Amino acid sequence: MRFTLPSSEVNSRTANAAKGEAEMEGTVAAPRRYGMLDSLRGAMLMSMIAYHATWDLVNLFGVRWTWFDSLGGFIWQQSICWAFILLSGFCAPLGHRPLRRGLLVLGAGALVSAATLLGPAASRIHFGVLTFLGICMLLYVLLRRLLCRVPPAAGLAGSAVLFALTRNVNAGFLGFGEWNLAALPAGLYRGRMSAFFGFPPSDFYSADYFSLFPWVFLFFSGYFFYRLCERHDGLRLFSTGKWGALGTLGRHSLLIYLAHQPALYLCLSVVF
């Protein structure tokens, strides 16, 4: 007896297979704009701008605020960078031209680093978040054929575990938070390129520092979370939630990121 799938299931499987092939070719595009993603990105931008304004006040203009250097300020900073990196990984398969996007973000990161060389030493940036995100986007383009073959649940779990195990590599240890599981060889922490990978020498300084390890695993956690949502029809949840101005900010996040710090510095310089 011949078994025939219902036409709706045939269409669904055909569409999913075509999408998988298209993703490996780098041509996947979202069928519609996901308003919730734009709004979330806009909300994170507002939090980031407030944080950077506070950082400028404390570190460049001498305003005393002990809370900012406490655990509360650290959690605020971490909430912003974790959310941005996870969301960037989540959105990686949704772009029309991921290679072009990665190169654009990487170039923007280089521009930011070059511009900070003209300012105070405390504000200089080496291997900042835009440089990191650009590298991750290019790694996604390079590895997408392999990534598509990894089951999303296993990929998400593995990426999360690797992020936790390598969270403290900048400080010389494997581990997360207060749990340092093993010390890493001191010979790893030499030179500028070692800082890029996550092993900064003792004299390395950057006002905004995101090394490849451990943060690349957080980026790919976002990617595999997208795959998991796609498999279980969860993407429809992100098609709603257009929060007005926040959505508009989210759609222009790169331009706002490039403009906000010079604008903040100029305004604060006038006030002080």
VMD Tcl script that draws the C-alpha trace (Angstrom):
set ca {
  {0.00 0.00 0.00}
  {1.36 3.38 -0.95}
  {1.53 5.93 1.88}
  {0.99 9.59 0.92}
  {1.61 12.53 3.18}
  {-1.11 15.18 3.47}
  {-0.45 18.03 1.05}
  {0.06 20.50 3.89}
  {2.79 18.33 5.41}
  {4.43 17.84 2.04}
  {4.51 21.60 1.53}
  {5.88 22.12 5.02}
  {8.67 19.57 4.59}
  {9.52 20.92 1.14}
  {9.68 24.46 2.48}
  {11.87 23.44 5.42}
  {14.24 21.54 3.15}
  {14.48 24.49 0.77}
  {15.11 26.83 3.67}
  {17.88 24.58 4.98}
  {19.56 24.55 1.59}
  {19.13 28.30 1.24}
  {20.65 28.92 4.68}
  {23.75 26.98 3.70}
  {24.00 29.20 0.63}
  {23.57 32.33 2.74}
  {20.33 33.48 1.14}
  {17.87 32.96 3.98}
  {15.60 35.91 4.61}
  {12.83 36.35 7.11}
  {9.40 36.03 5.47}
  {8.31 39.08 7.42}
  {9.76 41.60 9.80}
  {9.88 40.27 13.35}
  {8.61 43.25 15.31}
  {9.46 41.80 18.70}
  {13.14 41.43 17.75}
  {13.33 45.07 16.65}
  {11.64 46.18 19.86}
  {13.90 44.10 22.07}
  {16.94 45.49 20.28}
  {15.61 49.02 20.77}
  {15.07 48.43 24.49}
  {18.62 47.10 24.82}
  {19.94 50.17 22.98}
  {18.24 52.46 25.49}
  {19.77 50.53 28.40}
  {23.18 50.61 26.71}
  {23.04 54.37 26.10}
  {22.13 54.96 29.76}
  {24.98 52.69 30.87}
  {27.54 54.41 28.63}
  {26.39 57.83 29.82}
  {26.96 56.69 33.40}
  {30.34 55.18 32.48}
  {31.43 58.49 30.94}
  {30.33 60.41 34.03}
  {32.22 58.11 36.39}
  {35.36 57.37 34.38}
  {35.86 60.48 32.26}
  {34.23 63.31 34.22}
  {35.02 62.24 37.79}
  {31.48 61.83 39.12}
  {31.53 59.58 42.20}
  {28.93 56.79 42.28}
  {30.07 53.76 44.22}
  {27.07 51.64 43.14}
  {28.27 51.75 39.54}
  {31.43 49.85 40.51}
  {29.50 47.36 42.65}
  {27.85 44.06 41.77}
  {24.72 45.94 40.69}
  {26.61 47.93 38.06}
  {28.35 44.77 36.85}
  {25.02 42.95 36.45}
  {23.64 45.91 34.50}
  {26.62 45.83 32.14}
  {26.47 42.06 31.72}
  {22.72 42.08 31.04}
  {23.29 44.42 28.09}
  {26.15 42.51 26.47}
  {24.61 39.07 27.04}
  {21.32 40.17 25.49}
  {22.98 41.82 22.48}
  {25.21 38.83 21.73}
  {22.40 36.29 22.13}
  {20.11 38.37 19.91}
  {22.81 38.78 17.27}
  {23.29 35.02 17.13}
  {19.52 34.51 17.00}
  {19.22 36.89 14.04}
  {22.22 35.54 12.10}
  {20.13 33.21 9.86}
  {17.56 35.92 9.12}
  {19.76 38.25 7.07}
  {19.69 38.53 3.27}
  {23.48 38.89 2.95}
  {25.27 37.61 6.07}
  {28.75 38.02 4.54}
  {28.10 41.66 3.67}
  {26.58 42.28 7.09}
  {29.53 40.72 8.87}
  {32.03 42.80 6.93}
  {30.01 45.96 7.59}
  {29.90 45.36 11.34}
  {33.59 44.42 11.42}
  {34.43 47.64 9.55}
  {32.31 49.64 11.99}
  {34.24 48.07 14.86}
  {37.54 49.08 13.26}
  {36.19 52.63 12.85}
  {35.23 52.81 16.53}
  {38.64 51.54 17.63}
  {40.42 54.07 15.41}
  {38.25 56.94 16.65}
  {38.96 56.16 20.32}
  {42.68 56.60 19.71}
  {41.96 60.32 19.40}
  {40.26 60.52 22.81}
  {41.32 59.98 26.43}
  {43.34 56.84 27.16}
  {40.58 55.54 29.46}
  {38.16 55.39 26.51}
  {40.37 53.49 24.04}
  {38.89 50.32 22.61}
  {40.65 47.23 21.32}
  {38.58 44.22 20.27}
  {35.27 45.88 21.16}
  {31.81 44.43 20.78}
  {31.34 45.44 17.13}
  {34.63 43.83 16.14}
  {33.57 40.70 18.00}
  {30.11 40.56 16.42}
  {31.55 41.09 12.95}
  {33.95 38.17 13.47}
  {31.09 35.97 14.73}
  {28.95 36.79 11.70}
  {31.82 35.84 9.40}
  {32.36 32.62 11.36}
  {28.67 31.85 10.89}
  {29.05 32.29 7.12}
  {32.11 30.04 7.13}
  {30.61 27.32 9.35}
  {26.91 27.37 8.42}
  {27.06 24.12 6.43}
  {28.32 22.32 9.53}
  {26.03 24.21 11.91}
  {22.95 23.21 9.92}
  {23.74 19.56 10.58}
  {23.90 19.95 14.37}
  {20.60 19.17 16.17}
  {19.46 22.51 17.64}
  {18.85 21.22 21.17}
  {22.30 19.60 21.30}
  {23.91 22.70 19.78}
  {22.25 25.01 22.32}
  {23.22 22.80 25.26}
  {26.78 22.36 24.03}
  {27.28 26.08 23.35}
  {25.90 27.01 26.78}
  {28.17 24.51 28.55}
  {31.24 25.71 26.62}
  {30.40 29.33 27.47}
  {30.12 28.46 31.15}
  {33.40 26.50 31.12}
  {35.34 29.31 29.38}
  {33.69 32.36 30.98}
  {36.77 33.14 33.11}
  {39.48 32.61 30.48}
  {40.22 36.36 30.40}
  {41.26 36.06 34.05}
  {43.39 32.95 33.50}
  {40.98 30.20 34.48}
  {38.43 27.76 33.19}
  {35.18 28.28 35.06}
  {32.27 30.65 35.62}
  {31.90 33.46 38.13}
  {33.42 32.50 41.48}
  {34.07 28.91 40.36}
  {37.56 28.67 38.90}
  {37.91 25.05 37.86}
  {41.47 25.08 36.51}
  {44.26 27.57 35.91}
  {45.37 28.06 32.31}
  {49.07 28.17 31.27}
  {50.58 31.64 31.68}
  {52.26 31.24 28.30}
  {48.89 31.71 26.60}
  {48.67 35.30 27.80}
  {51.23 37.00 25.59}
  {50.76 39.50 22.82}
  {47.96 41.31 21.09}
  {46.68 38.30 19.17}
  {46.37 36.27 22.35}
  {44.10 39.04 23.67}
  {41.92 38.66 20.58}
  {41.34 34.99 21.37}
  {40.67 35.64 25.07}
  {44.10 35.51 26.71}
  {45.06 39.16 27.39}
  {48.54 39.93 28.76}
  {48.78 41.79 32.06}
  {49.38 45.17 30.39}
  {46.41 44.89 28.01}
  {43.64 47.50 28.41}
  {40.42 48.14 26.54}
  {37.38 50.14 27.62}
  {35.20 47.68 25.68}
  {36.66 44.18 25.38}
  {34.95 41.12 23.91}
  {37.38 38.35 23.04}
  {36.52 35.41 20.81}
  {36.47 33.07 23.81}
  {34.21 32.80 25.72}
  {31.73 35.06 23.92}
  {31.58 33.15 20.63}
  {29.78 30.35 22.47}
  {27.10 32.79 23.64}
  {26.63 33.97 20.04}
  {26.13 30.40 18.84}
  {23.77 29.75 21.77}
  {21.58 32.44 20.23}
  {21.88 30.82 16.80}
  {20.86 27.39 18.06}
  {18.00 28.93 20.06}
  {16.71 30.36 16.78}
  {16.93 26.90 15.22}
  {15.04 25.42 18.16}
  {12.29 28.05 17.89}
  {12.07 27.45 14.15}
  {11.69 23.70 14.63}
  {8.92 24.06 17.21}
  {7.01 26.89 15.50}
  {8.18 29.42 18.07}
  {9.19 32.17 15.64}
  {5.62 33.37 15.34}
  {5.94 34.68 18.90}
  {8.49 37.22 17.64}
  {6.28 38.56 14.85}
  {4.26 40.63 17.33}
  {5.23 43.18 19.92}
  {5.92 46.33 17.90}
  {6.62 48.88 20.62}
  {6.59 52.08 18.56}
  {9.79 54.07 18.96}
  {11.71 51.10 20.36}
  {11.10 49.17 17.15}
  {12.36 52.12 15.11}
  {15.51 52.31 17.23}
  {16.05 48.57 16.81}
  {15.87 48.79 13.03}
  {18.71 51.34 13.02}
  {20.81 49.85 15.81}
  {24.20 49.97 14.09}
  {23.93 53.64 13.13}
  {22.73 54.56 16.62}
  {25.54 52.58 18.21}
  {28.13 54.45 16.14}
  {26.61 57.86 16.89}
  {25.61 57.60 20.54}
  {29.00 57.71 22.27}
  {30.35 60.79 20.42}
  {27.01 62.50 21.07}
  {27.13 61.59 24.76}
  {30.72 62.80 25.12}
  {29.94 66.08 23.38}
  {26.87 66.76 25.55}
  {28.66 65.89 28.77}
  {31.66 68.01 27.78}
  {29.36 71.01 27.34}
  {27.72 70.40 30.73}
  {31.00 69.89 32.60}
}
mol new
graphics top color blue
foreach p $ca { graphics top sphere $p radius 0.5 }
foreach p [lrange $ca 0 end-1] q [lrange $ca 1 end] { graphics top cylinder $p $q radius 0.2 }
display resetview
